[in-house]
Amino acid sequence: MNEKDLYNSLSGDNLPVYFLCGQERYPIDKAIQIVKDSLNPNFRELNFTLIDSENETDIDNMVSCCESIPFMDTKRVIVVKNSDLFQTTNKSQSKDQMQKIINYLDSPCNTTVVIFAPMQVDKRSELYKFMKKKYDIYQSDKLDKVKFSSWVSDKFKSKNVIIDSHSKEYFIQKSGYLFKDSEITLLDVESEIDKICLNSNNNNNIVSVIDIEKVSSTVNDNDVFKFIDYVFAGDFRNSHSMLYNILDVQKNAILLLSLLGRQLSLLIKIYILTKEKCSNDTISKMLMLHPFVVKKCNLQLKKYSYKELLDLYNLCSDMDYRIKKGQIRENIGIEVIVSRICRNKK
């Protein structure tokens, strides 16, 4: 199922079950909004349920919601974002509980639309194998250069803003979306486009490189690498000093937050591989990292326990979500994360 077919299905004759996964959350969030908007606005909140708790999924409650009839509408929508259902390492759900989900999904109610949109998926899990066999899977991966360029053009066009090819290529480079291992999302890029378009109103709605330079963020690799090294060395003073300097120039806390999240994710992966007795050379090849990077990460791992890394990574993900939802200011969010990482140093 491609993106267009997905949106058409969600806004028209819905399927009873959808499975949406992948690194790029922008089209997934858009899909959820489309099906939510298709509900009767007078009773939308009564017929829309989001299951996205930090704890394990309450399967009995989820199935009960799925089996409930809609209130004054033709359908109800259940969105399940929890990832624990699609993990083989999770022991919180019994086989009977998992079978209860599978039994429902094997014969779902025709008045309920269930959307699974987990952040992470283990393809070895029982539920994933069932979903792959029974339903189409929409995989939302990061866009390649050609598709991303087209997406950027469409976004500027939708806002009635003109951008020439040279300025567009400059913006694409500045966005950082196509960088290797970049955690910049389409939502982040759209936010930058919105800022640029607001600024272009004073220039006949034509975007130039100068307009992009005024608004769009840019990253000095050396400064950022130093900043990350200071943070994971637990150097509170230098971490915050560099943080304020970078934010003063670039004003993009989300980018720094994504880089810290990437480093935490990398440390967790290396920790697991090290526990499995993998050598540094093996880890370097498996993760496609320079041996020096693996060596430096191993030094950082001595300062943090595995539980601390997981807690910090979850905190980083939660902070990213809260910032993008407008629940907390960007600069405050990144300051909290930097302080917590520095404080957690052994």
VMD Tcl script that draws the C-alpha trace (Angstrom):
set ca {
  {0.00 0.00 0.00}
  {1.45 3.35 -1.02}
  {0.85 6.69 0.69}
  {-1.86 7.85 -1.71}
  {-3.82 4.59 -1.43}
  {-3.52 4.75 2.35}
  {-4.96 8.26 2.57}
  {-7.76 7.44 0.13}
  {-8.68 4.34 2.09}
  {-8.71 6.16 5.42}
  {-10.88 8.99 4.11}
  {-13.29 6.68 2.25}
  {-14.25 3.06 2.73}
  {-12.04 2.09 5.64}
  {-10.43 -1.28 6.17}
  {-11.00 -2.75 9.65}
  {-7.27 -2.90 10.45}
  {-4.22 -0.87 9.39}
  {-0.59 -1.44 10.29}
  {1.62 1.63 9.90}
  {5.28 1.56 10.89}
  {8.62 3.07 9.98}
  {11.16 5.71 10.90}
  {9.37 8.63 9.25}
  {6.35 9.50 11.40}
  {5.05 12.45 9.37}
  {2.84 10.45 6.94}
  {1.72 8.18 9.78}
  {0.57 11.12 11.90}
  {-1.14 12.56 8.83}
  {-2.95 9.26 8.22}
  {-4.20 9.17 11.81}
  {-5.45 12.74 11.51}
  {-7.28 11.93 8.26}
  {-9.25 9.06 9.77}
  {-9.94 11.10 12.92}
  {-11.29 13.96 10.81}
  {-13.60 11.52 9.01}
  {-15.55 10.95 12.24}
  {-18.69 12.91 13.05}
  {-17.28 16.10 14.67}
  {-20.12 16.22 17.20}
  {-19.14 12.84 18.65}
  {-15.50 12.59 17.56}
  {-13.99 12.43 21.05}
  {-16.39 9.64 22.03}
  {-15.48 7.52 19.00}
  {-11.71 8.09 18.93}
  {-9.40 6.25 21.33}
  {-5.61 6.66 21.45}
  {-3.63 3.97 23.30}
  {-0.16 5.40 23.86}
  {0.82 4.77 27.47}
  {4.38 4.48 28.77}
  {3.52 1.13 30.33}
  {2.57 -2.16 28.70}
  {-0.65 -2.28 26.71}
  {-3.82 -3.26 28.57}
  {-4.98 -5.89 26.09}
  {-8.33 -6.55 27.74}
  {-9.17 -2.85 27.60}
  {-7.95 -2.56 24.01}
  {-10.06 -5.47 22.76}
  {-13.05 -4.18 24.71}
  {-12.72 -0.80 22.97}
  {-12.47 -2.50 19.60}
  {-15.63 -4.51 20.23}
  {-17.67 -1.51 21.41}
  {-20.20 -0.09 18.97}
  {-19.75 3.53 17.82}
  {-21.81 6.29 19.42}
  {-24.04 8.16 16.96}
  {-21.67 7.43 14.07}
  {-20.95 4.67 11.56}
  {-17.55 3.78 13.02}
  {-15.15 4.22 15.88}
  {-11.35 4.51 15.60}
  {-8.75 2.90 17.87}
  {-5.11 3.97 17.43}
  {-2.49 1.84 19.19}
  {0.97 3.44 19.29}
  {2.50 1.18 21.95}
  {5.46 -0.85 20.73}
  {5.46 -3.55 23.40}
  {3.02 -5.69 21.41}
  {5.58 -6.00 18.62}
  {8.63 -6.88 20.72}
  {9.95 -10.40 21.25}
  {11.86 -9.34 24.37}
  {8.73 -8.14 26.17}
  {7.52 -10.67 28.75}
  {4.69 -8.57 30.18}
  {2.10 -10.11 27.84}
  {1.17 -13.76 28.19}
  {0.54 -16.02 25.22}
  {-3.15 -16.05 26.09}
  {-3.26 -12.25 26.02}
  {-1.49 -12.09 22.67}
  {-3.82 -14.74 21.31}
  {-6.76 -12.61 22.40}
  {-5.54 -9.79 20.13}
  {-4.92 -12.16 17.25}
  {-8.39 -13.69 17.62}
  {-9.96 -10.25 17.37}
  {-7.82 -9.19 14.41}
  {-8.64 -12.43 12.63}
  {-12.32 -11.43 12.67}
  {-12.57 -7.70 13.46}
  {-15.75 -5.66 13.92}
  {-16.85 -3.92 10.73}
  {-17.74 -0.75 12.68}
  {-14.27 -0.34 14.19}
  {-11.09 0.88 12.51}
  {-7.96 -0.26 14.37}
  {-4.68 1.43 13.48}
  {-1.43 0.01 14.83}
  {1.30 2.65 14.60}
  {4.18 1.45 16.81}
  {7.43 3.41 17.02}
  {9.51 0.23 16.92}
  {8.82 -3.22 15.51}
  {10.57 -6.55 15.94}
  {9.77 -8.51 12.79}
  {10.28 -11.75 14.71}
  {7.34 -11.02 17.01}
  {4.22 -13.16 16.78}
  {1.89 -10.23 16.19}
  {4.03 -8.78 13.40}
  {4.10 -12.13 11.59}
  {0.32 -12.38 11.87}
  {-0.21 -8.82 10.61}
  {2.13 -9.37 7.66}
  {0.24 -12.49 6.66}
  {-3.26 -11.07 7.17}
  {-3.00 -7.37 6.25}
  {-1.08 -4.91 4.10}
  {1.73 -3.10 5.90}
  {2.45 0.55 5.24}
  {6.17 1.09 5.77}
  {7.08 4.76 6.19}
  {10.81 5.06 5.59}
  {12.82 8.25 5.24}
  {12.59 9.81 1.80}
  {15.48 9.55 -0.64}
  {16.98 12.65 -2.25}
  {14.61 12.71 -5.25}
  {11.43 12.20 -3.21}
  {12.55 14.63 -0.53}
  {13.27 17.30 -3.14}
  {9.79 16.80 -4.59}
  {8.25 16.92 -1.10}
  {10.01 20.21 -0.33}
  {8.80 21.71 -3.62}
  {5.22 20.66 -2.90}
  {5.36 22.17 0.60}
  {6.52 25.57 -0.64}
  {3.99 25.45 -3.48}
  {1.14 24.62 -1.09}
  {1.95 27.81 0.80}
  {1.97 29.89 -2.41}
  {5.68 30.59 -2.05}
  {8.13 30.53 -4.96}
  {11.56 28.96 -4.50}
  {14.09 28.49 -7.31}
  {16.11 25.29 -7.74}
  {19.32 26.81 -6.35}
  {17.62 28.07 -3.18}
  {15.79 24.77 -2.78}
  {19.02 22.77 -2.96}
  {20.55 25.12 -0.42}
  {17.59 24.60 1.92}
  {17.75 20.81 1.50}
  {21.42 20.82 2.48}
  {20.77 23.10 5.45}
  {17.86 20.99 6.69}
  {20.13 18.03 7.53}
  {17.36 15.56 6.62}
  {19.47 13.62 4.12}
  {22.55 13.37 6.35}
  {23.57 9.83 7.25}
  {21.94 8.70 10.52}
  {20.07 12.01 10.73}
  {17.07 11.95 13.06}
  {15.59 15.08 11.50}
  {12.02 14.28 10.44}
  {9.68 15.75 7.85}
  {7.86 17.44 10.72}
  {11.09 19.25 11.65}
  {11.62 20.27 8.03}
  {8.03 21.48 7.69}
  {8.53 23.65 10.76}
  {11.54 25.29 9.07}
  {9.54 25.81 5.87}
  {6.76 27.49 7.85}
  {9.27 29.94 9.36}
  {10.78 30.72 5.96}
  {7.36 31.24 4.37}
  {6.35 33.66 7.10}
  {9.50 35.64 6.41}
  {8.90 35.59 2.64}
  {5.65 37.56 3.00}
  {7.79 40.68 3.06}
  {9.51 39.71 -0.18}
  {6.65 39.09 -2.66}
  {6.45 35.45 -1.54}
  {9.76 34.63 -3.21}
  {12.34 32.69 -1.18}
  {16.04 33.36 -1.66}
  {19.18 31.91 -0.11}
  {19.36 35.00 2.10}
  {15.85 34.27 3.45}
  {16.84 30.70 4.21}
  {20.07 31.80 5.88}
  {18.12 34.12 8.17}
  {15.76 31.42 9.36}
  {17.06 27.94 8.63}
  {19.41 26.21 11.03}
  {22.92 25.15 10.18}
  {25.27 22.92 12.12}
  {29.01 23.28 12.59}
  {30.08 19.65 12.88}
  {33.10 20.36 15.08}
  {31.08 22.41 17.58}
  {28.33 19.80 17.74}
  {30.79 16.93 18.22}
  {32.50 18.85 21.01}
  {29.12 19.58 22.59}
  {28.11 15.90 22.55}
  {31.50 14.86 23.97}
  {31.13 17.36 26.83}
  {27.59 16.17 27.60}
  {28.48 12.48 27.77}
  {31.65 13.22 29.71}
  {29.42 14.79 32.36}
  {31.06 18.21 31.91}
  {28.14 20.36 33.07}
  {29.84 23.76 32.66}
  {31.24 23.27 29.15}
  {28.10 21.43 28.00}
  {25.84 24.33 28.89}
  {28.30 26.93 27.62}
  {28.44 25.29 24.19}
  {24.69 24.66 24.24}
  {23.92 28.35 24.64}
  {26.49 29.31 21.99}
  {25.04 26.87 19.45}
  {21.44 27.87 20.19}
  {22.35 31.54 19.91}
  {23.59 30.96 16.34}
  {21.26 28.23 15.11}
  {18.16 28.42 17.31}
  {17.31 24.75 16.69}
  {17.04 22.82 19.93}
  {15.18 19.98 18.16}
  {18.25 19.20 16.06}
  {20.49 19.02 19.14}
  {17.90 16.87 20.91}
  {17.80 14.47 17.97}
  {21.61 14.21 17.98}
  {21.66 13.43 21.71}
  {18.95 10.82 21.13}
  {21.00 9.31 18.32}
  {24.07 9.09 20.58}
  {22.04 7.39 23.33}
  {20.63 4.94 20.79}
  {24.15 4.22 19.54}
  {25.45 3.61 23.07}
  {22.58 1.20 23.76}
  {23.32 -0.77 20.57}
  {27.04 -0.98 21.35}
  {26.29 -2.02 24.94}
  {24.09 -4.90 23.75}
  {26.61 -6.06 21.14}
  {29.44 -5.87 23.68}
  {27.44 -8.03 26.11}
  {27.05 -10.54 23.28}
  {30.87 -10.74 23.16}
  {31.21 -8.92 19.84}
  {34.64 -7.40 19.23}
  {35.12 -3.72 18.45}
  {35.92 -4.59 14.83}
  {32.71 -6.61 14.53}
  {30.66 -3.82 16.08}
  {32.30 -1.32 13.75}
  {31.30 -3.37 10.70}
  {27.78 -4.18 11.93}
  {26.95 -0.55 12.74}
  {29.04 0.89 9.89}
  {31.05 3.06 12.27}
  {34.69 4.12 12.26}
  {36.66 2.05 14.82}
  {37.60 5.29 16.59}
  {33.90 6.06 17.16}
  {33.32 2.62 18.69}
  {36.33 3.07 20.95}
  {35.10 6.48 22.12}
  {31.60 5.10 22.75}
  {33.05 2.30 24.87}
  {34.72 4.92 27.05}
  {31.40 6.71 27.43}
  {29.67 3.43 28.33}
  {31.87 3.14 31.42}
  {30.15 6.23 32.80}
  {26.56 4.98 32.45}
  {24.63 1.86 33.36}
  {22.36 0.15 30.82}
  {19.26 1.19 32.78}
  {20.44 4.81 32.86}
  {20.90 4.79 29.10}
  {17.41 3.39 28.54}
  {15.87 5.90 30.94}
  {17.70 8.79 29.28}
  {16.71 7.61 25.79}
  {13.05 7.35 26.82}
  {13.26 10.78 28.44}
  {14.77 12.17 25.24}
  {11.97 10.67 23.12}
  {9.33 11.96 25.51}
  {10.86 15.44 25.50}
  {10.93 15.46 21.69}
  {7.22 14.56 21.64}
  {6.32 17.21 24.22}
  {8.25 19.93 22.40}
  {6.60 19.14 19.07}
  {3.19 19.12 20.74}
  {3.89 22.54 22.24}
  {3.81 21.26 25.82}
  {7.26 22.59 26.64}
  {9.57 25.21 25.11}
  {12.46 23.93 22.98}
  {15.28 25.56 24.94}
  {13.91 24.41 28.29}
  {13.52 20.86 26.98}
  {17.09 20.58 25.72}
  {18.45 22.12 28.93}
  {16.61 19.49 30.98}
  {18.02 16.66 28.84}
  {21.60 17.98 28.96}
  {21.40 18.42 32.74}
  {20.02 14.90 33.22}
  {22.69 13.27 31.07}
  {25.45 15.17 32.88}
  {23.95 14.35 36.27}
  {23.62 10.65 35.48}
  {27.36 10.32 35.00}
  {28.78 7.71 37.38}
}
mol new
graphics top color blue
foreach p $ca { graphics top sphere $p radius 0.5 }
foreach p [lrange $ca 0 end-1] q [lrange $ca 1 end] { graphics top cylinder $p $q radius 0.2 }
display resetview
